[in-house]
């Protein structure tokens, strides 16, 4: 064995102590039987004296203390040997109490005050106080005395001490290992809670008392959370409770105490009286935190909602909505009379085109209590609640939502608070408004769980409006029609008859067949909805036109000239003049020798474009900013007057241009809501669908209807002009750059509002004006033949302006546009189109069709895909369209019976295809390639996987002094803090020279040979034959053109496949290529992809590429191995041993 030295003895004693007490937690475990035979044996009696003698020698240098410290904390101790034994003992004073330590260096026995290490007694572990904080956690402890136990090891630099006080009480204390600060866990009740502190601090935290400094530390309620402190209360006079910022919650308490004056602290709610009045209607006052910053600025925090308001006034500023403050009046006096559960925010500084008022409403189920509508919320103090933000639209001053979920809840609020009398602000009842909002929520995909719950909540208030109940039921079913296109197929709908829906259909059918007129515009179904609900549309028994129809052949003259918009635009445009440039910059590209005619042509176009740009005149102001601002202010006031005049004129004409003998009849019908009252939303519809004005006044002749359409279009154009003037004034007042002001001044209408009335509506609802270059490109694409490509600089409105213009034009002509969007921005585009085209008066139905190869396309599915949808636009990614087309080719190849119906479906589908980012969409990487036939098992799949893991094991376990480790340290990255049993996250740097990579491959090959595992023993055996055999093997593994003839004798063995896999990873650079990829950025495992769970390409951080895989099987295997090394496996991902051929399922060819 050799001679012992002092280090050997120290290591031996440490190992004996660790082994002896490493089995401590085996007691009472199901493995106790297997562990019971293990014990420490003194198997070297002849060397006992030598060991004890050397142990005596190392006592002075702390080696025994070091061996003992692996089990329990040991202060600076002077050890003394007990004569004629192998034991050492010492007595020290710790926190004023004597403690006796003893260790037997031969058996590893360690005693503290005569007690060995043990586990906590049941009386402590099962105590309610212990389980509330530590749950099922147990500790290795030492008994300080009969009833006091201390943990042997620190946990985040803290020892825990447990004491049994009496039969019903225990004491838990934490002792910092360095500062020896003692904190005692105290259990506070509501009756003993400190006044002025929120109840959340009592129920959501554990409380630790420092009796010496009179501090109360608030920590998480459970031991598992590794946070030192979240709040700190100073109990001295004046008492104050500080909120510890997140960045300081993990540092030592002493530092937090020293810097506490820089933290915000709680103040009494009574000092802020507006809290009880303004916020109590939104949140329980008990859950509102009033805090003061070090700068003496009041902040009121709603932690359950994540809202904070700052300021001492009754209009505190919102920190989440930085441009808004809390409104002085928190009750809307013009709408929603029976609903108060909201907060009203007002904009600090008016901004044209932006909402001036926001409404914050909690997210939850809408209920009616004691005649008032409210949103149901949990009373749990630790709940994380959300809210919806509703804006008052600038053009209509009506509430609008930015999401489908929020819109459904807003509809439920309107339906629940509705009455039989029209709301004066809405000019319709709440249920009628809910019907409009519900139509704006139409989607072609299955509802999400939250959306479905909101729809059901809305349906519960549909008893007030028959059409609302019918549409809720129809939307719930229609959303499931295309569920086969999506990965998560929802459950089958419940087709049981709905009593409310059946009653509503009967009622609505009766209204449609009666002779008495009723408000079918607001309360009825649209024609396509009637067909879906009833089949043939019910007609009234009497088909005679109402008396007096078409009797109003003319309307009073319009009080505003038709040329007012053109005159004002010319006046604004005259504020800019164009000045020729005095000098121009030379062409920046040097003349080069061009290789072919294409390069010459492109180069000449670039030079021509450059010179054309240099010859353009430069726009400048014709007058000073002050003078221009005065002129614009005066013009804006005049235009605003025109807007008000036109609006009043339209309402007055529609309401009052009635034959004298029918005036009272119409007034009575409007009073009882049998005829709708016109709103701005209706005027937007009149601009492109003038016949709708007959719903408000059936006495207009076609000539009068056309005249009203012209006045409506003039009114909307004036609204757009007024908004533009306000934007220019805002830019001047906010000292924006001259370029922005000049750009806005040059905007003018270059298209006809009579030819494109829907574009005008899009401008009004979007609070924008189409720029000349945007209109020019849109008109160019419409006027030219198919296949036209246009280019516009980034950020000038290709997707958000020009595409909607094209969609609106084609849908108005009865065509079905199909817009192709890049996959990564598809969802963003869908959300934008839905918000601005579907959730508007234009009512364009946006459909996505995410077809993929795994979708089970049946006869029913094909009938759904071929179903015509009125006023619709399809938005697809290129792979979705190509997948459906390739499905036909696949079925033709397989001679599937559904091939002919699918071919007919594709042939009869007539779309106007519009391509966004056409240069990218037509790139070859977006073209779809299908592998035809049945997948087969990958050759030697398991062998390739074993080789991949073997290579990673060699890299992970190489010695620090080895040349391979030094190479990785120089050219790569790794986490050296991890042990060799865990993957050290090895990654190579990008751009390593080829010579260095050749050295890397050589080092890896030699490491595989020198440290071959059980799967690669053949490497060592082969190289032991001779140096020639070894050189031949190394050349074969490292060189692409290396000869393998000399290794043909391995062809009949399993080692041959292993050798070929090694050759592929090393000679062909697969190893370094994979190690250079960034996990979860360039590759990773998509948790939502089924059934395969292999690594796939990522487009960005945590953004997997949709339905893409690595083409090379070895790359796929290696990156899959790396991905799981980084993220690990969950218990559900580890299959039983009998189902382990998972690789053959994941990797196929």
MITIDREN-292293 format. One record per residue (C-alpha): x, y, z. Coordinates in steps of 0.05 Angstrom, whole numbers, padded with zeros to 5 digits, always signed. Example, Ala and Ser with C-alpha at 12.3 -4.5 7.8 and 13.67 -1.06 7.14 Angstrom:
BEGIN
+00246-00090+00156;+00273-00021+00143;
END
This chain:
BEGIN
+00000+00000+00000;+00057+00047+00015;+00070+00098+00068;+00017+00145+00096;+00027+00219+00099;-00014+00273+00133;-00057+00287+00072;-00073+00214+00065;-00096+00210+00137;-00138+00273+00130;-00172+00246+00067;-00182+00178+00100;-00215+00207+00162;-00260+00251+00118;-00282+00192+00076;-00296+00149+00137;-00339+00204+00168;-00377+00217+00103;-00389+00143+00092;-00412+00129+00162;-00463+00185+00163;-00480+00182+00090;-00526+00124+00107;-00563+00164+00160;-00624+00178+00117;-00628+00105+00096;-00663+00090+00161;-00737+00084+00152;-00727+00083+00077;-00750+00027+00031;-00676+00014+00016;-00660+00003+00090;-00653-00072+00079;-00602-00063+00023;-00563-00012+00064;-00564-00049+00130;-00503-00092+00113;-00460-00031+00099;-00417-00009+00157;-00348+00018+00171;-00297-00036+00184;-00227-00023+00213;-00191-00070+00166;-00121-00046+00179;-00105-00063+00252;-00030-00065+00238;-00031+00008+00219;-00078+00036+00272;-00021+00065+00313;+00008+00098+00251;-00058+00129+00232;-00070+00156+00302;+00000+00182+00306;-00007+00219+00240;-00075+00245+00261;-00043+00273+00324;+00008+00307+00279;-00045+00341+00235;-00088+00364+00293;-00053+00431+00296;-00062+00448+00223;-00137+00439+00222;-00140+00374+00182;-00185+00340+00233;-00230+00401+00235;-00233+00398+00159;-00254+00325+00162;-00307+00340+00214;-00334+00401+00177;-00361+00356+00122;-00413+00334+00172;-00426+00393+00218;-00400+00465+00225;-00338+00468+00268;-00309+00532+00296;-00235+00543+00307;-00218+00484+00352;-00156+00461+00388;-00161+00385+00389;-00135+00340+00445;-00126+00265+00439;-00158+00221+00492;-00103+00176+00517;-00103+00103+00496;-00159+00116+00445;-00166+00139+00373;-00212+00196+00395;-00200+00271+00396;-00243+00321+00433;-00249+00396+00445;-00294+00444+00482;-00309+00514+00455;-00358+00569+00472;-00409+00583+00417;-00457+00642+00427;-00444+00640+00502;-00456+00566+00510;-00403+00512+00518;-00403+00458+00464;-00363+00393+00467;-00339+00361+00402;-00311+00289+00396;-00288+00249+00336;-00261+00178+00328;-00213+00179+00269;-00217+00103+00259;-00293+00093+00261;-00315+00162+00238;-00359+00171+00299;-00375+00244+00312;-00409+00270+00375;-00433+00340+00394;-00448+00346+00469;-00448+00270+00470;-00501+00264+00415;-00488+00236+00345;-00520+00265+00281;-00593+00246+00273;-00657+00266+00240;-00710+00311+00269;-00759+00277+00316;-00830+00264+00293;-00857+00315+00344;-00823+00370+00304;-00831+00343+00233;-00905+00332+00242;-00918+00398+00277;-00964+00446+00240;-00914+00504+00244;-00859+00461+00214;-00901+00432+00157;-00929+00501+00140;-00860+00527+00125;-00817+00466+00109;-00870+00419+00082;-00839+00350+00076;-00767+00375+00079;-00723+00339+00131;-00654+00357+00156;-00591+00323+00182;-00585+00353+00252;-00544+00349+00316;-00578+00349+00383;-00550+00409+00422;-00589+00384+00482;-00649+00340+00494;-00699+00386+00460;-00656+00431+00415;-00632+00409+00346;-00588+00445+00296;-00576+00429+00223;-00508+00401+00208;-00500+00438+00143;-00517+00508+00120;-00572+00524+00072;-00557+00590+00036;-00507+00607+00092;-00560+00594+00146;-00566+00541+00200;-00635+00524+00226;-00646+00509+00299;-00709+00472+00322;-00730+00470+00395;-00788+00435+00429;-00816+00486+00478;-00874+00445+00504;-00922+00392+00481;-00957+00440+00432;-00904+00491+00415;-00838+00490+00376;-00788+00545+00363;-00753+00553+00295;-00694+00599+00288;-00646+00614+00231;-00573+00630+00247;-00529+00662+00195;-00463+00625+00190;-00421+00689+00183;-00457+00745+00219;-00489+00698+00271;-00553+00739+00264;-00611+00700+00296;-00681+00706+00266;-00739+00670+00298;-00800+00647+00260;-00863+00678+00290;-00935+00663+00273;-00978+00725+00271;-01053+00728+00268;-01101+00781+00242;-01118+00803+00312;-01044+00815+00328;-01027+00845+00260;-00994+00912+00257;-01039+00969+00237;-01022+01005+00173;-00994+00944+00138;-01033+00908+00082;-01063+00841+00098;-01024+00810+00040;-00960+00817+00081;-00992+00774+00134;-01021+00719+00090;-00968+00714+00036;-00904+00715+00076;-00869+00681+00134;-00846+00728+00189;-00777+00725+00222;-00762+00767+00283;-00695+00795+00302;-00703+00810+00375;-00636+00845+00384;-00647+00898+00330;-00723+00897+00333;-00732+00879+00261;-00786+00837+00226;-00764+00804+00161;-00816+00782+00111;-00796+00720+00071;-00834+00674+00024;-00884+00628+00058;-00845+00565+00042;-00774+00542+00052;-00766+00523-00022;-00763+00595-00045;-00691+00618-00040;-00705+00691-00023;-00674+00723+00038;-00723+00780+00047;-00780+00814+00009;-00800+00866+00062;-00766+00893+00123;-00803+00924+00182;-00767+00966+00233;-00803+00960+00299;-00768+01018+00333;-00801+01086+00339;-00816+01109+00286;-00836+01041+00259;-00833+01033+00184;-00840+00976+00135;-00795+00977+00073;-00805+00940+00007;-00740+00907-00013;-00727+00912-00089;-00720+00847-00127;-00646+00860-00140;-00633+00863-00064;-00677+00805-00042;-00620+00755-00047;-00565+00794-00012;-00547+00789+00061;-00594+00823+00110;-00541+00868+00140;-00531+00903+00074;-00605+00910+00065;-00612+00943+00133;-00556+00991+00116;-00590+01013+00051;-00663+01011+00073;-00671+01087+00068;-00665+01081-00008;-00727+01035-00010;-00799+01056-00013;-00841+01044+00049;-00914+01036+00068;-00957+01093+00093;-01026+01092+00124;-01084+01090+00074;-01119+01141+00117;-01068+01193+00094;-01092+01182+00022;-01168+01189+00026;-01180+01184-00049;-01158+01111-00047;-01223+01090-00013;-01265+01128-00063;-01228+01122-00130;-01199+01052-00126;-01249+01016-00083;-01296+01007-00142;-01241+00969-00178;-01202+00932-00123;-01212+00913-00051;-01181+00968-00009;-01148+00915+00035;-01105+00896-00025;-01084+00966-00043;-01014+00986-00021;-00999+01060-00007;-00924+01071-00009;-00876+01130-00005;-00812+01133-00046;-00747+01160-00017;-00762+01224-00056;-00827+01232-00017;-00870+01214-00078;-00933+01176-00063;-00945+01111-00101;-01008+01071-00097;-00997+00999-00119;-01050+00947-00137;-01006+00885-00132;-01059+00835-00155;-01068+00873-00220;-00997+00900-00228;-01021+00973-00230;-00986+01032-00198;-01008+01105-00193;-00960+01160-00173;-00974+01229-00144;-01005+01263-00084;-01063+01294-00123;-01131+01264-00138;-01105+01252-00210;-01044+01208-00198;-01005+01188-00260;-01005+01116-00283;-00937+01083-00287;-00961+01028-00333;-00996+01077-00380;-00945+01133-00377;-00986+01183-00418;-01049+01175-00374;-01071+01194-00304;-01130+01174-00261;-01191+01214-00281;-01224+01259-00230;-01293+01230-00245;-01292+01155-00242;-01363+01144-00265;-01385+01148-00338;-01449+01189-00338;-01466+01176-00411;-01462+01100-00419;-01463+01034-00381;-01511+01059-00327;-01512+00994-00286;-01437+00980-00289;-01385+01012-00244;-01329+00960-00239;-01275+00999-00276;-01223+01053-00273;-01223+01114-00319;-01157+01141-00345;-01149+01206-00382;-01091+01227-00427;-01044+01278-00397;-01034+01315-00463;-01083+01308-00521;-01053+01271-00581;-01091+01271-00647;-01112+01203-00672;-01100+01171-00604;-01154+01156-00552;-01161+01208-00498;-01195+01162-00448;-01183+01090-00427;-01226+01043-00387;-01193+00989-00345;-01240+00931-00331;-01220+00868-00292;-01216+00803-00330;-01269+00755-00304;-01340+00729-00310;-01393+00783-00316;-01449+00774-00265;-01509+00814-00241;-01515+00826-00166;-01571+00867-00135;-01588+00897-00201;-01516+00920-00215;-01468+00889-00265;-01399+00871-00239;-01340+00827-00257;-01331+00767-00212;-01263+00765-00179;-01230+00718-00129;-01219+00742-00057;-01152+00706-00053;-01099+00756-00033;-01045+00720-00073;-01084+00718-00138;-01051+00746-00200;-01108+00782-00236;-01110+00814-00304;-01152+00868-00336;-01174+00892-00404;-01161+00961-00433;-01217+00993-00472;-01206+01056-00512;-01256+01109-00532;-01244+01110-00607;-01224+01180-00631;-01271+01179-00691;-01334+01154-00656;-01322+01163-00580;-01347+01091-00571;-01313+01037-00530;-01268+00991-00571;-01225+00931-00552;-01159+00908-00580;-01169+00833-00572;-01224+00782-00584;-01226+00762-00511;-01233+00834-00488;-01286+00847-00541;-01327+00787-00518;-01325+00811-00446;-01345+00881-00467;-01403+00851-00505;-01423+00812-00442;-01421+00877-00401;-01465+00913-00451;-01514+00854-00455;-01518+00848-00379;-01529+00923-00368;-01578+00931-00425;-01648+00957-00417;-01707+00964-00465;-01692+01038-00475;-01634+01056-00523;-01572+01083-00491;-01568+01157-00509;-01493+01152-00521;-01498+01089-00564;-01565+01106-00596;-01582+01033-00587;-01592+00984-00530;-01535+00948-00496;-01557+00881-00525;-01556+00911-00595;-01486+00936-00583;-01467+00867-00557;-01492+00838-00623;-01446+00885-00662;-01387+00868-00618;-01400+00793-00625;-01400+00798-00701;-01331+00831-00696;-01305+00769-00660;-01316+00720-00717;-01256+00675-00728;-01242+00614-00771;-01203+00578-00718;-01226+00541-00655;-01238+00586-00595;-01186+00586-00541;-01208+00563-00473;-01213+00634-00448;-01251+00657-00510;-01300+00599-00503;-01314+00617-00431;-01326+00690-00450;-01373+00669-00506;-01412+00625-00457;-01414+00684-00408;-01443+00728-00463;-01494+00674-00482;-01520+00674-00410;-01546+00745-00422;-01574+00732-00491;-01645+00723-00467;-01656+00798-00479;-01640+00792-00553;-01660+00732-00596;-01607+00744-00649;-01553+00746-00596;-01570+00676-00571;-01572+00648-00642;-01505+00679-00661;-01470+00655-00597;-01493+00584-00613;-01473+00590-00687;-01404+00619-00672;-01390+00564-00621;-01404+00510-00673;-01372+00544-00733;-01307+00553-00695;-01301+00477-00693;-01311+00466-00767;-01237+00479-00783;-01210+00447-00720;-01177+00392-00761;-01127+00443-00787;-01099+00455-00718;-01054+00412-00675;-01098+00413-00613;-01166+00387-00635;-01220+00410-00586;-01273+00364-00558;-01335+00350-00598;-01388+00403-00589;-01451+00389-00550;-01507+00384-00602;-01562+00378-00549;-01619+00426-00564;-01613+00492-00529;-01680+00516-00502;-01659+00589-00505;-01635+00583-00577;-01697+00547-00600;-01741+00599-00566;-01700+00655-00598;-01708+00624-00667;-01783+00620-00659;-01786+00692-00635;-01741+00717-00691;-01780+00678-00743;-01844+00710-00718;-01813+00780-00724;-01792+00765-00796;-01861+00741-00817;-01902+00796-00784;-01927+00856-00823;-01910+00906-00769;-01841+00937-00781;-01787+00923-00730;-01715+00942-00719;-01684+00888-00762;-01621+00929-00772;-01601+00926-00699;-01638+00864-00675;-01642+00820-00736;-01593+00773-00770;-01556+00790-00833;-01577+00753-00897;-01521+00701-00894;-01534+00690-00820;-01608+00679-00834;-01591+00626-00885;-01545+00591-00836;-01597+00593-00780;-01663+00582-00818;-01646+00558-00888;-01696+00594-00933;-01705+00665-00906;-01774+00675-00874;-01813+00729-00910;-01871+00770-00883;-01940+00748-00905;-01953+00816-00935;-01904+00839-00988;-01931+00908-01003;-01882+00965-00994;-01893+01011-00935;-01939+01070-00951;-01900+01130-00976;-01839+01092-01000;-01793+01130-01047;-01835+01193-01038;-01775+01236-01018;-01740+01248-01084;-01694+01304-01061;-01661+01328-00998;-01643+01398-00974;-01579+01427-01005;-01515+01411-00969;-01491+01470-00927;-01418+01454-00943;-01386+01459-01012;-01362+01395-01044;-01295+01428-01059;-01279+01445-00987;-01230+01388-00977;-01192+01402-01042;-01188+01477-01026;-01160+01466-00956;-01111+01413-00982;-01085+01462-01034;-01078+01515-00980;-01038+01468-00936;-00996+01445-00994;-00978+01517-01010;-00940+01520-00944;-00886+01478-00978;-00845+01496-01039;-00792+01456-01075;-00722+01483-01084;-00670+01454-01130;-00607+01428-01098;-00546+01472-01106;-00498+01412-01105;-00503+01337-01111;-00461+01281-01085;-00423+01238-01135;-00442+01166-01148;-00410+01128-01088;-00395+01062-01123;-00330+01056-01161;-00329+01034-01233;-00311+00961-01235;-00301+00910-01289;-00367+00873-01295;-00369+00799-01313;-00435+00795-01351;-00492+00836-01380;-00537+00825-01319;-00486+00858-01273;-00479+00915-01322;-00554+00925-01327;-00563+00925-01252;-00504+00972-01243;-00532+01021-01294;-00600+01021-01260;-00568+01036-01193;-00528+01094-01221;-00590+01121-01257;-00630+01117-01193;-00576+01153-01155;-00573+01211-01204;-00649+01215-01206;-00650+01222-01130;-00597+01276-01131;-00638+01316-01182;-00700+01316-01139;-00721+01384-01111;-00716+01394-01036;-00780+01413-00999;-00776+01474-00954;-00825+01517-00913;-00854+01579-00946;-00865+01614-00879;-00842+01613-00807;-00866+01562-00757;-00904+01613-00715;-00942+01642-00775;-00955+01573-00803;-00982+01550-00736;-01030+01608-00732;-01056+01595-00803;-01064+01521-00788;-01101+01534-00723;-01150+01579-00759;-01159+01529-00815;-01169+01472-00766;-01224+01510-00729;-01259+01523-00795;-01254+01450-00816;-01279+01427-00748;-01339+01472-00758;-01352+01440-00826;-01348+01371-00793;-01400+01390-00741;-01445+01422-00794;-01443+01360-00839;-01456+01312-00782;-01516+01352-00758;-01541+01358-00830;-01538+01283-00843;-01574+01265-00778;-01626+01319-00790;-01639+01297-00861;-01646+01223-00844;-01690+01236-00784;-01734+01292-00811;-01741+01284-00887;-01806+01246-00879;-01872+01257-00913;-01916+01299-00868;-01969+01246-00859;-01917+01195-00834;-01878+01239-00785;-01913+01218-00722;-01911+01145-00743;-01835+01148-00752;-01824+01186-00687;-01864+01134-00649;-01825+01077-00681;-01759+01109-00662;-01783+01121-00591;-01801+01048-00582;-01738+01025-00618;-01774+00996-00679;-01732+01040-00724;-01658+01051-00711;-01628+01118-00695;-01568+01137-00738;-01498+01136-00709;-01429+01151-00737;-01419+01077-00748;-01481+01077-00793;-01453+01137-00832;-01390+01097-00846;-01434+01042-00876;-01474+01092-00918;-01409+01114-00952;-01400+01047-00987;-01469+01015-00980;-01519+01072-00990;-01580+01028-00992;-01571+01017-00917;-01598+01088-00905;-01667+01060-00923;-01665+01022-00857;-01670+01090-00822;-01716+01125-00871;-01754+01082-00921;-01783+01143-00957;-01719+01162-00995;-01718+01154-01070;-01656+01126-01106;-01636+01197-01123;-01640+01218-01050;-01601+01158-01028;-01546+01174-01077;-01544+01246-01053;-01539+01224-00981;-01481+01178-01000;-01445+01237-01032;-01454+01281-00970;-01432+01223-00926;-01368+01214-00965;-01355+01289-00961;-01367+01286-00886;-01317+01229-00877;-01265+01263-00921;-01273+01326-00878;-01263+01284-00816;-01198+01255-00844;-01175+01325-00863;-01190+01352-00794;-01151+01295-00761;-01092+01310-00807;-01092+01384-00789;-01093+01365-00716;-01033+01319-00727;-00994+01374-00761;-01008+01423-00705;-00988+01370-00654;-00922+01359-00690;-00908+01434-00690;-00926+01442-00617;-00885+01382-00596;-00824+01410-00632;-00819+01351-00679;-00767+01350-00734;-00778+01392-00796;-00776+01329-00838;-00837+01301-00803;-00876+01366-00811;-00857+01372-00884;-00878+01300-00897;-00946+01312-00865;-00956+01378-00902;-00944+01343-00969;-00998+01291-00958;-01057+01301-01006;-01112+01256-01034;-01093+01229-01102;-01150+01180-01110;-01225+01186-01117;-01269+01175-01056;-01327+01158-01103;-01287+01101-01134;-01258+01075-01068;-01307+01092-01012;-01281+01033-00970;-01212+01065-00970;-01244+01127-00940;-01277+01086-00885;-01210+01052-00871;-01178+01121-00863;-01231+01145-00813;-01230+01082-00771;-01154+01077-00772;-01144+01152-00756;-01097+01159-00815;-01093+01187-00885;-01066+01147-00943;-01002+01178-00969;-00993+01193-01043;-00939+01140-01052;-00982+01087-01018;-01041+01103-01062;-00997+01104-01124;-00971+01034-01110;-01040+01007-01093;-01070+01036-01157;-01011+01012-01198;-01021+00941-01173;-01096+00945-01187;-01089+00974-01257;-01031+00931-01283;-01037+00860-01305;-01025+00802-01257;-00954+00787-01235;-00936+00860-01222;-00884+00871-01168;-00874+00937-01131;-00821+00958-01082;-00829+01007-01025;-00780+01026-00971;-00786+00992-00903;-00834+01025-00854;-00876+01061-00907;-00938+01019-00898;-00934+00959-00944;-00968+00911-00895;-01009+00959-00854;-01036+01005-00908;-01026+00979-00979;-01047+00908-00966;-01112+00929-00932;-01127+00975-00991;-01119+00917-01040;-01162+00872-00995;-01217+00924-00991;-01218+00935-01066;-01222+00862-01085;-01275+00844-01033;-01317+00902-01057;-01314+00873-01127;-01338+00805-01102;-01269+00771-01108;-01235+00731-01053;-01164+00756-01040;-01113+00709-01012;-01055+00744-00978;-00989+00707-00970;-00950+00726-00908;-00884+00700-00882;-00894+00648-00827;-00857+00685-00771;-00902+00747-00778;-00966+00710-00797;-00999+00715-00729;-00982+00789-00723;-01012+00802-00791;-01075+00762-00774;-01084+00802-00710;-01075+00868-00748;-01124+00850-00804;-01175+00825-00754;-01171+00888-00713;-01175+00937-00771;-01217+00899-00822;-01259+00848-00784;-01273+00888-00721;-01297+00948-00760;-01356+00970-00802;-01322+00939-00863;-01334+00869-00833;-01282+00833-00875;-01278+00761-00850;-01205+00741-00842;-01191+00667-00850;-01126+00631-00838;-01117+00561-00866;-01057+00529-00832;-01060+00464-00870;-01003+00415-00858;-00987+00344-00879;-01008+00312-00814;-01078+00343-00819;-01131+00289-00829;-01169+00314-00889;-01236+00280-00896;-01297+00292-00941;-01325+00337-00887;-01261+00376-00883;-01260+00386-00958;-01331+00410-00956;-01312+00461-00902;-01251+00485-00943;-01295+00494-01004;-01351+00529-00967;-01361+00600-00995;-01356+00655-00944;-01383+00724-00958;-01338+00785-00956;-01277+00743-00937;-01202+00746-00944;-01154+00688-00934;-01087+00700-00900;-01038+00642-00907;-00965+00626-00901;-00932+00597-00964;-00923+00529-00931;-00997+00525-00916;-01018+00535-00989;-00964+00489-01014;-00982+00435-00964;-01053+00431-00990;-01029+00428-01062;-00977+00375-01045;-01031+00335-01009;-01063+00325-01077;-00998+00300-01106;-00989+00253-01048;-01059+00225-01056;-01050+00216-01130;-00987+00178-01117;-01022+00135-01065;-01085+00128-01110;-01128+00155-01053;-01203+00158-01066;-01204+00230-01041;-01155+00253-01094;-01208+00270-01145;-01252+00311-01097;-01191+00348-01073;-01170+00363-01145;-01240+00391-01158;-01236+00433-01095;-01169+00464-01116;-01194+00476-01186;-01257+00512-01165;-01222+00555-01112;-01214+00622-01146;-01169+00671-01108;-01134+00736-01122;-01065+00720-01095;-01028+00777-01062;-00956+00766-01039;-00926+00807-00983;-00849+00808-00983;-00849+00773-01050;-00773+00772-01054;-00772+00727-00993;-00835+00687-01006;-00811+00663-01074;-00743+00643-01048;-00728+00569-01055;-00723+00558-00980;-00798+00571-00974;-00816+00520-01026;-00843+00456-00996;-00812+00387-01009;-00851+00324-00991;-00819+00256-00984;-00867+00206-01016;-00877+00135-00991;-00873+00102-00924;-00818+00123-00874;-00766+00070-00862;-00721+00058-00803;-00655+00096-00805;-00595+00051-00817;-00555+00039-00753;-00595+00091-00715;-00575+00067-00646;-00502+00062-00666;-00501+00134-00691;-00533+00157-00626;-00482+00118-00584;-00425+00150-00624;-00454+00219-00613;-00458+00209-00539;-00389+00178-00538;-00359+00239-00571;-00394+00285-00521;-00370+00242-00463;-00298+00247-00486;-00303+00323-00491;-00339+00328-00424;-00291+00285-00383;-00223+00303-00411;-00171+00321-00358;-00155+00393-00344;-00082+00381-00362;-00098+00348-00428;-00085+00381-00494;-00158+00372-00514;-00182+00411-00452;-00133+00466-00467;-00158+00470-00540;-00230+00476-00516;-00210+00530-00466;-00177+00569-00523;-00229+00560-00578;-00293+00545-00541;-00337+00557-00481;-00355+00510-00424;-00382+00512-00354;-00324+00485-00313;-00363+00491-00248;-00403+00430-00265;-00378+00361-00249;-00359+00311-00302;-00423+00273-00289;-00463+00333-00316;-00456+00363-00385;-00411+00423-00382;-00447+00461-00438;-00389+00457-00486;-00395+00501-00547;-00343+00521-00599;-00333+00592-00621;-00352+00611-00692;-00295+00627-00740;-00243+00579-00713;-00187+00571-00765;-00187+00507-00805;-00118+00488-00780;-00144+00492-00708;-00205+00450-00727;-00159+00397-00757;-00121+00394-00692;-00188+00389-00654;-00209+00328-00695;-00142+00295-00684;-00144+00307-00609;-00215+00279-00605;-00196+00217-00645;-00136+00202-00601;-00178+00215-00538;-00230+00165-00563;-00175+00113-00574;-00140+00126-00507;-00203+00128-00464;-00249+00083-00501;-00313+00063-00465;-00346-00004-00467;-00379+00013-00534;-00312+00032-00565;-00265-00021-00538;-00252-00044-00609;-00214+00021-00620;-00162+00003-00568;-00158-00069-00590;-00148-00049-00662;-00094+00001-00646;-00057-00049-00602;-00042-00092-00663;+00011-00046-00690;+00026+00027-00702;+00008+00017-00776;-00061-00005-00756;-00069+00056-00712;-00045+00104-00766;-00092+00074-00817;-00151+00081-00769;-00134+00153-00752;-00128+00171-00826;-00194+00138-00840;-00228+00177-00784;-00198+00245-00799;-00192+00249-00875;-00250+00253-00924;-00210+00215-00976;-00178+00168-00926;-00173+00096-00948;-00218+00046-00913;-00195-00015-00952;-00149-00036-00895;-00209-00037-00848;-00253-00082-00890;-00242-00138-00840;-00288-00099-00794;-00344-00099-00844;-00375-00162-00815;-00375-00135-00744;-00416-00083-00708;-00353-00040-00701;-00356-00023-00775;-00419+00018-00769;-00389+00052-00708;-00327+00069-00747;-00367+00098-00805;-00407+00141-00757;-00343+00166-00724;-00315+00181-00793;-00377+00222-00810;-00374+00263-00747;-00299+00277-00751;-00275+00275-00823;-00336+00312-00851;-00339+00366-00797;-00406+00348-00768;-00379+00349-00697;-00352+00420-00698;-00411+00445-00739;-00460+00421-00686;-00419+00446-00628;-00418+00516-00658;-00494+00521-00657;-00528+00559-00600;-00580+00519-00561;-00650+00548-00561;-00627+00600-00612;-00606+00559-00672;-00634+00492-00652;-00675+00460-00597;-00734+00415-00580;-00803+00443-00593;-00846+00421-00534;-00909+00431-00574;-00890+00387-00633;-00918+00316-00634;-00904+00259-00641;-00830+00273-00657;-00788+00304-00602;-00723+00314-00639;-00683+00378-00647;-00706+00425-00701;-00680+00491-00729;-00697+00554-00690;-00707+00622-00723;-00691+00662-00660;-00687+00654-00585;-00741+00604-00565;-00775+00611-00634;-00777+00542-00667;-00783+00538-00742;-00851+00512-00761;-00850+00442-00791;-00776+00444-00808;-00724+00390-00792;-00650+00380-00803;-00638+00343-00868;-00576+00305-00846;-00592+00249-00798;-00526+00253-00760;-00536+00328-00749;-00606+00314-00725;-00583+00259-00677;-00525+00300-00649;-00565+00364-00639;-00622+00324-00607;-00573+00294-00558;-00544+00363-00543;-00613+00393-00534;-00633+00341-00483;-00566+00348-00448;-00581+00422-00439;-00653+00417-00417;-00657+00347-00388;-00716+00299-00388;-00779+00303-00348;-00809+00242-00314;-00863+00236-00367;-00810+00237-00423;-00772+00178-00395;-00807+00117-00425;-00808+00047-00395;-00751+00002-00415;-00795-00042-00458;-00813+00019-00502;-00743+00045-00510;-00737+00039-00586;-00755+00113-00587;-00698+00130-00634;-00728+00088-00689;-00792+00128-00683;-00758+00196-00681;-00706+00185-00735;-00730+00154-00800;-00715+00162-00873;
END
